[in-house]
Amino acid sequence: MSADTSVPKQREAGLGEFEAWLPDAVLRDASAGMALIDTDLRFVWANPALASMYERAVSDFSGRPVAEVLPAVDAARAEAALHQVFAKGSPATETFETGAAAAGQVAPGQRTFHWFRVNGLDGGLYGAGLIVIAGGSGPGTEEALRRSEERYRALVQGGAQIIWVASPDGEMLEDSAEWRWITGQTAEEFLGNGWLDSIHPEDRERVERDWHESLRTGRIFDDRFRMRARGGSYRHYDVRAVPIERDGKIAEWVGACTDVTSQREAEEMRGRLTDQLSAAALRTARLQQATAMLAEALDVEQVVEVITEVGRTAIGALRSAVALLEDDKLGLRVVNPSGLAPAGPDGAGVPLTLDTPSVMTRAIATRRPVLIADPEELRKQFETSLEAGDRDNAAGSPDGVLDTGDEQAWVGLPLLAAGMPLGALRFSFGKPRTILEEERVFLEALAGQCALAVERAEMYEKEHTAAVTLQRSLLPGELPNVPGLALDARYLPRSTDVGGDWYDVFRLPDRRLAVAVGDVMGKGLLAAAGMGRVRNALRALALTDPRPAAVLAGLDRLFTATELEEQVTTVSYLVIDPETGEGQAGNAGHPPTLLLAPGALPVLDGAEAGTPLGWASPRRQHAFRLPPGSTAVFYSDGLVENRMRGIDAGLDELVRVAAGAPQDLLGAPGRLLQHLLDSMLAGHEQDDDVTVLVMHVPAGPGSGGTAGEDGTPGQQWAQR
């Protein structure tokens, strides 16, 4: 017999440090042979007693298949028993004589082998346990089994489990000290079906139903329920009970309850943290969404629409509204009245002043968030401030602001800019609602974005109004009535802003007509003001010396002296005698004039455009002729150029559109102008101002057309 009695920890066989130590510490000196075998039929652990029975060292068992360690006969019996245990889940016990199959392999004698299923921590099949009692049945065997059972119970108690045994009909047969120690039940209260009284009332019906179903079918009972502890609190337990069969019938049920409260609490904490992180990520995304949408919101109504919608959907509010202080700082103007209830705090029918008790006025007065979780809290906050006079003025009833209607909780947030209130943002809810800290932080950030966007929108609206007023004042109120000419013009500002487009038509002292179309690059008040300076300077210069070269050269000098170097301004200028259609034209970087005549293809004025104002270059002028029946179209680059179409492609498109215009439009400047606008802007977003001026010379009686003798329009326009 080997003298090696060491018990290696067998870490390589899959046991952790503690798991390897615990069987060694408890079962090392057991007189019965004991082993743990995995589902691959390999030894995971064996004690010295079993090694001695087969005259082997303990180290011979670890990680090796049963067939390599045991004699052939014993190995065959073991494999058959193991397959039965794995397949049916029921224990297997047999007693037989073992003899020396080969010299030195096994000590002969009668032995009893008991095989039973072993589950892992996850409840799944881990392998099988083996207990071998030498000498067959008798007092020695019974004593060995008793000691083995004691050690098994010690292992179970060390694992904080509750072990119990029930009859085939489900009643508790034996006292369970662990159960009574945890629940505080007496033995009489526990035995029979009394154990069910310690289960949480919400779980009892389900557990009792599932337990009886397992009793009926013989299937393993596997469940989780809450069990009342001695102090009255409830703890979570995983419960597993397996049937023990004898002679083909269930003789009893053996169950184990494992306390998983800490695991359950950890899972719930992880769930709460996950929910909080998801909610925080969603709110962050909402703020980013609001930032992106506010970048495109130019007026106050658009800002309020973005803020109320983003906030309302993010926290599940019933309604949301924004009120801004009036210019006198005494009253409030609700930007979106549809965001208020008919009655109650800030009711739609209540004229709001800073003296009106409401959620929004209190937020403005305190400059702090007002959080009201339910109607009772609303009453506590406002009933003391509602004196008799205030009650009569609040919503037309004595209760006034306290008539909550379908709103049950409220949030008011001040809108502050540089520490000064602009107004308030309000949310209401259809049921009582406590605002969490992270939600409050989100709402305050949203209110901060709202305040900044409102302040920017108000500044924009003021500047926009001033720019529109200035630009409209600088454009001609109406075009002059000139015998022999038909004129029409249209200015289409970009929908969100005004720019520097302009046109002008005025009489000169010698009865000739001055026509100008210009474009000061840029948007807003600065562009409109720059347009005004150029227009007024052109008029002054034209009244002194109307020649296009002289006027453009004078504008260059003015521009260099007064305008910024990066400012780009273009002008097309024409002086024409309306009686003869003869004149002179000059161009400072402006798109070429479109020329149309009946029976001829439209063309663009081929004269050199020159450079924009302020750029050093000799200014030139060229002869211009507009025969009877012909039309000239002056325009800004907004008509032909946009983000999807370059200037060259736009000019080609303009010529094609003009060529396709019905002939009857050539004698109707207004209709021709509208045709060009509709055709050139269709399918394109207008991202610049558009200015168009049409000048038409009606055909005289018997003119018979205006095309040249060769059918080309070139000679009819001008001698370059």
HULINRA-V565948 format. One record per residue. RES is the residue in three letters. SS is DSSP state (A for helix, B for strand, O for the rest). PHI is phi in whole degrees, -180 to 180 (* if undefined). PSI is psi in radians with two decimals (NA if undefined). Layout:
BEGIN
res: {RES/RES}
ss: {SS/SS}
phi: {PHI/PHI}
psi: {PSI/PSI}
END
This chain:
BEGIN
res: {MET/SER/ALA/ASP/THR/SER/VAL/PRO/LYS/GLN/ARG/GLU/ALA/GLY/LEU/GLY/GLU/PHE/GLU/ALA/TRP/LEU/PRO/ASP/ALA/VAL/LEU/ARG/ASP/ALA/SER/ALA/GLY/MET/ALA/LEU/ILE/ASP/THR/ASP/LEU/ARG/PHE/VAL/TRP/ALA/ASN/PRO/ALA/LEU/ALA/SER/MET/TYR/GLU/ARG/ALA/VAL/SER/ASP/PHE/SER/GLY/ARG/PRO/VAL/ALA/GLU/VAL/LEU/PRO/ALA/VAL/ASP/ALA/ALA/ARG/ALA/GLU/ALA/ALA/LEU/HIS/GLN/VAL/PHE/ALA/LYS/GLY/SER/PRO/ALA/THR/GLU/THR/PHE/GLU/THR/GLY/ALA/ALA/ALA/ALA/GLY/GLN/VAL/ALA/PRO/GLY/GLN/ARG/THR/PHE/HIS/TRP/PHE/ARG/VAL/ASN/GLY/LEU/ASP/GLY/GLY/LEU/TYR/GLY/ALA/GLY/LEU/ILE/VAL/ILE/ALA/GLY/GLY/SER/GLY/PRO/GLY/THR/GLU/GLU/ALA/LEU/ARG/ARG/SER/GLU/GLU/ARG/TYR/ARG/ALA/LEU/VAL/GLN/GLY/GLY/ALA/GLN/ILE/ILE/TRP/VAL/ALA/SER/PRO/ASP/GLY/GLU/MET/LEU/GLU/ASP/SER/ALA/GLU/TRP/ARG/TRP/ILE/THR/GLY/GLN/THR/ALA/GLU/GLU/PHE/LEU/GLY/ASN/GLY/TRP/LEU/ASP/SER/ILE/HIS/PRO/GLU/ASP/ARG/GLU/ARG/VAL/GLU/ARG/ASP/TRP/HIS/GLU/SER/LEU/ARG/THR/GLY/ARG/ILE/PHE/ASP/ASP/ARG/PHE/ARG/MET/ARG/ALA/ARG/GLY/GLY/SER/TYR/ARG/HIS/TYR/ASP/VAL/ARG/ALA/VAL/PRO/ILE/GLU/ARG/ASP/GLY/LYS/ILE/ALA/GLU/TRP/VAL/GLY/ALA/CYS/THR/ASP/VAL/THR/SER/GLN/ARG/GLU/ALA/GLU/GLU/MET/ARG/GLY/ARG/LEU/THR/ASP/GLN/LEU/SER/ALA/ALA/ALA/LEU/ARG/THR/ALA/ARG/LEU/GLN/GLN/ALA/THR/ALA/MET/LEU/ALA/GLU/ALA/LEU/ASP/VAL/GLU/GLN/VAL/VAL/GLU/VAL/ILE/THR/GLU/VAL/GLY/ARG/THR/ALA/ILE/GLY/ALA/LEU/ARG/SER/ALA/VAL/ALA/LEU/LEU/GLU/ASP/ASP/LYS/LEU/GLY/LEU/ARG/VAL/VAL/ASN/PRO/SER/GLY/LEU/ALA/PRO/ALA/GLY/PRO/ASP/GLY/ALA/GLY/VAL/PRO/LEU/THR/LEU/ASP/THR/PRO/SER/VAL/MET/THR/ARG/ALA/ILE/ALA/THR/ARG/ARG/PRO/VAL/LEU/ILE/ALA/ASP/PRO/GLU/GLU/LEU/ARG/LYS/GLN/PHE/GLU/THR/SER/LEU/GLU/ALA/GLY/ASP/ARG/ASP/ASN/ALA/ALA/GLY/SER/PRO/ASP/GLY/VAL/LEU/ASP/THR/GLY/ASP/GLU/GLN/ALA/TRP/VAL/GLY/LEU/PRO/LEU/LEU/ALA/ALA/GLY/MET/PRO/LEU/GLY/ALA/LEU/ARG/PHE/SER/PHE/GLY/LYS/PRO/ARG/THR/ILE/LEU/GLU/GLU/GLU/ARG/VAL/PHE/LEU/GLU/ALA/LEU/ALA/GLY/GLN/CYS/ALA/LEU/ALA/VAL/GLU/ARG/ALA/GLU/MET/TYR/GLU/LYS/GLU/HIS/THR/ALA/ALA/VAL/THR/LEU/GLN/ARG/SER/LEU/LEU/PRO/GLY/GLU/LEU/PRO/ASN/VAL/PRO/GLY/LEU/ALA/LEU/ASP/ALA/ARG/TYR/LEU/PRO/ARG/SER/THR/ASP/VAL/GLY/GLY/ASP/TRP/TYR/ASP/VAL/PHE/ARG/LEU/PRO/ASP/ARG/ARG/LEU/ALA/VAL/ALA/VAL/GLY/ASP/VAL/MET/GLY/LYS/GLY/LEU/LEU/ALA/ALA/ALA/GLY/MET/GLY/ARG/VAL/ARG/ASN/ALA/LEU/ARG/ALA/LEU/ALA/LEU/THR/ASP/PRO/ARG/PRO/ALA/ALA/VAL/LEU/ALA/GLY/LEU/ASP/ARG/LEU/PHE/THR/ALA/THR/GLU/LEU/GLU/GLU/GLN/VAL/THR/THR/VAL/SER/TYR/LEU/VAL/ILE/ASP/PRO/GLU/THR/GLY/GLU/GLY/GLN/ALA/GLY/ASN/ALA/GLY/HIS/PRO/PRO/THR/LEU/LEU/LEU/ALA/PRO/GLY/ALA/LEU/PRO/VAL/LEU/ASP/GLY/ALA/GLU/ALA/GLY/THR/PRO/LEU/GLY/TRP/ALA/SER/PRO/ARG/ARG/GLN/HIS/ALA/PHE/ARG/LEU/PRO/PRO/GLY/SER/THR/ALA/VAL/PHE/TYR/SER/ASP/GLY/LEU/VAL/GLU/ASN/ARG/MET/ARG/GLY/ILE/ASP/ALA/GLY/LEU/ASP/GLU/LEU/VAL/ARG/VAL/ALA/ALA/GLY/ALA/PRO/GLN/ASP/LEU/LEU/GLY/ALA/PRO/GLY/ARG/LEU/LEU/GLN/HIS/LEU/LEU/ASP/SER/MET/LEU/ALA/GLY/HIS/GLU/GLN/ASP/ASP/ASP/VAL/THR/VAL/LEU/VAL/MET/HIS/VAL/PRO/ALA/GLY/PRO/GLY/SER/GLY/GLY/THR/ALA/GLY/GLU/ASP/GLY/THR/PRO/GLY/GLN/GLN/TRP/ALA/GLN/ARG}
ss: {O/O/O/O/O/O/O/O/O/O/A/A/A/O/O/O/A/A/A/A/A/A/A/A/A/A/A/O/O/O/O/O/B/B/B/B/B/B/O/O/O/B/B/B/B/B/O/A/A/A/A/A/A/O/O/O/O/A/A/A/O/O/O/O/B/A/A/A/A/O/O/A/A/A/A/A/A/A/A/A/A/A/A/A/A/A/A/A/O/O/O/B/B/B/B/B/B/B/O/O/O/O/O/O/O/O/O/O/B/B/B/B/B/B/B/B/B/B/B/O/O/O/O/O/B/B/B/B/B/B/B/B/B/B/O/O/O/O/A/A/A/A/A/A/A/A/A/A/A/A/A/A/A/A/A/A/A/A/O/O/B/B/B/B/B/B/O/O/O/O/O/B/O/O/O/O/A/A/A/A/A/A/A/O/O/O/A/A/A/A/O/B/O/A/A/A/A/A/B/O/A/A/A/A/A/A/A/A/A/A/A/A/A/A/A/A/A/O/O/O/B/B/B/B/B/B/B/B/O/O/O/O/O/B/B/B/B/B/B/B/B/B/B/B/B/B/O/O/B/B/B/B/B/B/B/B/B/B/B/O/A/A/A/A/A/A/A/A/A/A/A/A/A/A/A/A/A/A/A/A/A/A/A/A/A/A/A/A/A/A/A/A/A/A/A/A/O/O/O/A/A/A/A/A/A/A/A/A/A/A/A/A/A/A/A/O/O/O/B/B/B/B/B/B/B/O/O/O/O/O/B/B/B/B/O/O/A/A/A/O/O/O/O/O/O/O/O/O/O/O/O/O/B/O/O/O/O/O/A/A/A/A/A/A/A/A/O/O/O/B/B/B/O/O/A/A/A/A/A/A/A/A/O/O/O/O/O/A/A/A/A/A/A/O/O/O/O/O/O/A/A/A/O/O/O/O/O/O/B/B/B/B/B/B/B/B/B/O/O/B/B/B/B/B/B/B/B/B/B/O/O/O/O/O/O/O/A/A/A/A/A/A/A/A/A/A/A/A/A/A/A/A/A/A/A/A/A/A/A/A/A/A/A/A/A/A/A/A/A/A/A/A/A/A/O/O/O/O/O/O/O/O/O/O/O/B/B/B/B/B/B/B/O/O/O/O/O/O/B/B/B/B/B/B/B/B/B/O/O/O/O/O/B/B/B/B/B/B/B/B/B/B/B/A/A/A/A/A/A/A/A/A/A/A/A/A/A/A/A/A/A/A/A/A/O/O/O/A/A/A/A/A/A/A/A/A/A/A/A/A/A/A/O/O/O/O/O/O/B/B/B/B/B/B/B/B/O/O/O/O/O/B/B/B/B/B/B/B/B/O/O/O/O/B/B/B/O/O/O/O/O/O/B/B/O/O/O/O/O/O/O/O/O/O/O/O/O/O/O/O/O/B/B/B/B/O/O/O/O/O/B/B/B/B/B/O/A/A/A/O/O/B/O/O/B/O/A/A/A/A/A/A/A/A/A/A/A/A/A/O/O/O/A/A/A/O/O/O/A/A/A/A/A/A/A/A/A/A/A/A/A/O/O/O/O/O/O/O/O/B/B/B/B/B/B/B/O/O/O/O/O/O/O/O/O/O/O/O/O/O/O/O/O/A/A/A/A/O/O/O}
phi: {*/-69/-89/-80/-113/-69/-118/-65/-69/59/-57/-70/-87/108/-94/-73/-60/-69/-64/-74/-75/-64/-62/-61/-67/-93/-110/-56/-97/-63/-74/-80/-74/-136/-156/-124/-125/-86/-70/-89/63/-115/-70/-99/-155/-147/-97/-61/-61/-68/-62/-67/-59/-108/50/-130/-81/-58/-65/-71/-88/-59/77/-104/-65/-58/-66/-86/-98/-87/-59/-57/-66/-64/-65/-64/-61/-64/-65/-64/-65/-65/-61/-66/-63/-67/-77/-99/80/-98/-66/-135/-132/-152/-121/-157/-82/-113/-127/-76/-70/-152/-56/77/-93/-155/-85/-69/144/-86/-139/-110/-105/-122/-107/-148/-73/-127/-99/-82/-64/-85/88/-85/-66/-101/169/-140/-101/-132/-123/-119/-108/-79/94/72/-85/131/-57/-65/-64/-62/-67/-65/-64/-63/-65/-62/-64/-62/-66/-61/-64/-63/-62/-64/-64/-65/-92/59/-110/-109/-107/-146/-127/-123/-75/-58/-92/95/-89/-69/-95/-122/-66/-122/-62/-63/-59/-68/-66/-79/-89/83/-72/-82/-60/-64/-71/-82/-63/73/-106/-66/-60/-65/-68/-89/-85/-55/-55/-73/-101/-61/-60/-66/-63/-63/-66/-68/-64/-67/-66/-67/-61/-72/-95/80/-81/-60/-91/-136/-154/-137/-149/-96/-123/-73/-87/-58/-80/105/-80/-115/-123/-91/-131/-91/-123/-141/-130/-121/-80/-106/-102/-137/57/81/-125/-73/-92/-169/-118/-115/-127/-137/-113/-115/-71/-120/-59/-62/-63/-64/-64/-65/-63/-64/-64/-62/-63/-64/-64/-63/-62/-66/-65/-64/-64/-65/-64/-65/-66/-62/-63/-64/-64/-64/-62/-63/-61/-65/-71/-68/-63/-100/-87/-103/-109/-64/-61/-66/-60/-64/-61/-66/-64/-66/-70/-63/-65/-62/-73/-70/-115/69/-79/-77/-141/-149/-151/-130/-123/-116/-67/-70/-60/-80/63/-112/-110/-121/-113/-78/-71/-125/-57/-66/-84/-112/-76/-60/-140/93/-57/61/-56/-61/-90/-100/-64/-92/-128/-66/-88/-77/-66/-162/-65/-70/-66/-68/-62/-69/-66/-88/57/-137/-62/-112/-116/-123/-83/-162/-60/-65/-67/-59/-62/-62/-76/-111/-68/-71/-89/-91/-76/-56/-66/-68/-63/-70/-95/-90/58/74/-143/-61/-81/54/-61/-85/-79/-83/61/-91/-99/-125/-157/-144/-136/-122/-130/-73/-101/-116/-129/54/81/-103/-74/-102/166/-149/-111/-131/-129/-132/-130/-85/-149/-52/-152/-98/-79/-73/-60/-68/-70/-63/-61/-61/-66/-65/-64/-65/-64/-64/-62/-62/-61/-63/-68/-65/-61/-66/-66/-65/-64/-62/-61/-66/-66/-63/-62/-64/-66/-63/-62/-64/-66/-63/-70/-89/-80/-60/-64/-153/-78/-67/-88/-117/-59/89/-134/-118/-123/-154/-146/-146/-120/-115/-71/-59/-60/-103/-163/-113/-127/-111/-69/-159/-145/-156/-138/-150/-79/-96/-59/-89/77/-73/-115/-101/-126/-140/-134/-140/-148/-95/-64/123/-136/86/-64/-64/-66/-63/-66/-62/-60/-62/-66/-65/-62/-66/-65/-62/-61/-63/-66/-65/-72/-90/-145/-76/-58/-55/-63/-69/-64/-66/-65/-65/-65/-60/-64/-62/-63/-61/-82/-117/-103/-71/-63/-81/-73/-113/-135/-120/-145/-114/-130/-138/-118/-137/-91/-65/-79/-110/77/-95/-171/-133/-132/-141/-139/-113/75/-93/-57/-69/-69/-91/-118/-130/-145/-61/76/-132/-75/-64/-137/-97/-56/-86/-68/-62/-75/79/-103/-60/-60/91/-91/-63/-168/-66/-86/-120/-138/-138/-67/-134/-134/-122/-67/-57/85/-101/-139/-117/-119/-101/-159/-100/-68/-63/-74/-113/-122/-154/-66/-100/-142/-75/-64/-66/-64/-67/-65/-63/-64/-61/-63/-64/-63/-64/-66/-89/-72/-58/-62/-69/-77/-65/-95/-128/-54/-64/-70/-63/-59/-66/-61/-64/-62/-61/-73/-77/-95/-63/80/-126/-76/-74/-114/-153/-65/-128/-126/-136/-129/-113/-121/-126/-104/-61/-73/-76/-58/70/-66/66/94/-132/-73/-68/-63/-89/83/-103/-85/-60/-74/-77/-85/-168/-100/-74}
psi: {2.43/2.47/0.00/1.91/0.18/2.58/1.71/2.66/-0.39/0.69/-0.54/-0.27/0.07/0.04/2.45/3.04/-0.85/-0.71/-0.60/-0.58/-0.65/-0.86/-0.68/-0.77/-0.63/-0.68/0.03/-0.79/0.20/2.43/-0.42/2.54/2.33/2.56/2.79/2.24/2.36/3.13/-0.22/0.19/0.67/2.51/2.27/-0.64/2.54/2.59/2.93/-0.58/-0.76/-0.68/-0.67/-0.65/-0.56/0.24/0.87/2.86/2.64/-0.62/-0.29/-0.33/-0.64/2.07/0.07/2.59/2.66/-0.70/-0.39/-0.39/-0.80/2.73/2.81/-0.79/-0.83/-0.64/-0.71/-0.80/-0.71/-0.77/-0.67/-0.78/-0.69/-0.75/-0.64/-0.77/-0.78/-0.65/-0.76/-0.36/-0.03/2.64/2.85/2.29/2.32/2.61/2.30/2.88/2.35/2.39/3.01/1.74/-0.47/2.61/2.28/0.10/-0.60/2.52/2.17/2.83/3.00/2.38/2.61/2.16/2.20/2.01/2.41/2.69/2.51/2.19/2.65/-3.14/-0.48/0.06/-0.17/2.94/2.20/-0.73/-2.50/2.61/2.66/2.28/2.19/2.12/2.11/2.50/0.13/-2.65/2.95/-3.14/-0.68/-0.74/-0.78/-0.69/-0.68/-0.74/-0.65/-0.77/-0.67/-0.73/-0.70/-0.77/-0.67/-0.74/-0.66/-0.68/-0.76/-0.79/-0.63/-0.43/0.20/0.73/2.73/2.14/2.42/2.74/2.28/2.73/2.94/-0.47/0.13/0.04/2.53/2.22/-0.62/2.63/2.50/1.81/-0.64/-0.79/-0.84/-0.59/-0.65/-0.77/-0.36/0.05/2.62/2.95/-0.74/-0.65/-0.50/-0.78/2.83/-2.25/0.20/-0.37/-0.48/-0.39/-0.32/-0.06/2.51/2.39/-0.59/-0.36/-0.33/-0.84/-0.75/-0.79/-0.78/-0.69/-0.80/-0.62/-0.78/-0.57/-0.68/-0.69/-0.66/-0.71/-0.32/0.15/2.70/2.39/2.11/2.03/3.01/2.28/2.96/2.34/2.39/2.24/3.01/-0.63/-0.08/-0.26/2.95/2.46/2.69/2.35/2.42/2.29/2.36/2.24/2.37/2.54/2.48/2.10/2.46/2.20/0.65/0.07/2.66/2.06/-0.54/2.98/2.34/2.19/2.78/2.36/2.21/2.21/2.05/0.42/-0.81/-0.72/-0.76/-0.75/-0.67/-0.71/-0.76/-0.69/-0.74/-0.70/-0.77/-0.74/-0.70/-0.77/-0.73/-0.72/-0.69/-0.76/-0.70/-0.72/-0.69/-0.75/-0.66/-0.74/-0.64/-0.73/-0.71/-0.69/-0.76/-0.71/-0.78/-0.74/-0.62/-0.47/-0.43/-0.11/2.09/-0.56/2.97/-0.70/-0.71/-0.70/-0.83/-0.69/-0.75/-0.88/-0.82/-0.67/-0.79/-0.83/-0.76/-0.79/-0.52/-0.60/0.13/0.67/2.70/-0.81/2.80/2.52/2.80/2.32/2.40/2.58/2.41/2.96/-0.52/-0.05/0.30/-0.57/2.92/2.45/2.05/2.07/-0.68/1.47/-0.41/-0.25/0.08/2.59/2.78/-0.54/3.14/-2.91/2.19/0.57/2.56/-0.44/0.08/2.07/2.10/2.15/2.97/-0.26/-0.16/2.14/2.07/2.95/-0.76/-0.76/-0.60/-0.68/-0.69/-0.74/-0.73/-0.32/0.57/2.72/2.49/2.00/2.03/2.01/-0.42/2.95/-0.57/-0.73/-0.62/-0.80/-0.76/-0.66/-0.53/-0.37/-0.53/-0.48/-0.13/1.54/3.09/-0.79/-0.66/-0.67/-0.67/-0.44/-0.13/1.86/0.33/0.31/2.81/-0.58/-0.62/-1.95/-0.33/-0.06/1.70/-0.35/-2.30/0.13/2.36/-0.11/2.67/2.65/2.25/2.33/2.28/2.52/1.94/2.38/2.06/0.66/-0.13/2.43/2.39/-0.46/-2.61/2.63/2.34/2.43/2.56/2.76/2.65/-0.03/2.80/2.46/2.15/2.16/2.13/2.83/-0.75/-0.53/-0.67/-0.74/-0.74/-0.81/-0.66/-0.69/-0.70/-0.72/-0.64/-0.75/-0.71/-0.78/-0.79/-0.74/-0.67/-0.77/-0.75/-0.70/-0.69/-0.71/-0.72/-0.79/-0.70/-0.79/-0.70/-0.77/-0.75/-0.72/-0.74/-0.76/-0.77/-0.79/-0.77/-0.62/-0.45/-0.35/2.64/2.36/-0.68/2.69/2.58/2.62/1.88/2.03/2.37/-0.07/2.55/2.19/2.54/2.58/2.71/2.37/2.12/1.79/2.68/2.46/-0.51/-0.07/2.93/2.70/-2.64/0.34/2.54/2.82/2.78/2.47/2.14/2.72/2.47/2.87/-0.51/0.30/-0.07/2.98/2.30/2.28/2.26/2.46/2.27/2.96/1.99/2.00/2.47/3.11/2.77/-2.81/-0.66/-0.75/-0.73/-0.71/-0.73/-0.69/-0.73/-0.70/-0.78/-0.76/-0.83/-0.68/-0.69/-0.73/-0.78/-0.77/-0.69/-0.59/-0.36/-0.90/1.74/-0.09/2.33/-0.73/-0.70/-0.74/-0.80/-0.67/-0.69/-0.67/-0.59/-0.81/-0.77/-0.76/-0.78/-0.60/-0.52/-0.41/2.81/2.62/-0.60/-0.10/2.28/2.17/2.30/2.65/2.39/2.17/2.36/2.40/2.14/2.53/1.95/-0.34/-0.55/-0.32/0.14/2.55/-2.97/2.54/2.66/2.67/2.22/1.34/0.22/2.69/2.56/2.61/2.44/2.25/2.28/2.52/2.55/2.40/0.11/2.73/2.48/2.57/2.80/2.46/2.11/0.10/2.63/2.33/-0.53/-3.05/2.78/2.86/2.48/-0.19/2.22/2.03/2.54/2.29/2.36/2.84/2.74/2.73/2.49/2.31/2.30/1.62/2.84/2.44/-0.08/2.92/2.47/2.36/2.03/2.53/2.88/2.94/-0.27/-0.37/-0.57/-0.26/2.41/-3.01/-0.43/-0.11/2.14/2.96/-0.73/-0.78/-0.63/-0.68/-0.70/-0.71/-0.69/-0.76/-0.74/-0.73/-0.77/-0.66/-0.53/0.02/2.46/2.51/-0.53/-0.23/-0.37/-0.47/0.12/1.56/-0.72/-0.78/-0.69/-0.75/-0.81/-0.66/-0.77/-0.76/-0.86/-0.74/-0.73/-0.52/-0.19/2.28/0.07/2.41/2.23/1.94/0.27/2.81/2.67/2.20/2.29/2.30/2.19/2.26/2.18/2.36/1.92/2.55/2.35/2.90/2.27/0.38/-0.58/0.48/3.01/0.11/2.70/2.95/-0.53/0.11/0.06/2.66/-0.07/-0.81/-0.35/-0.36/-0.92/2.73/1.93/NA}
END
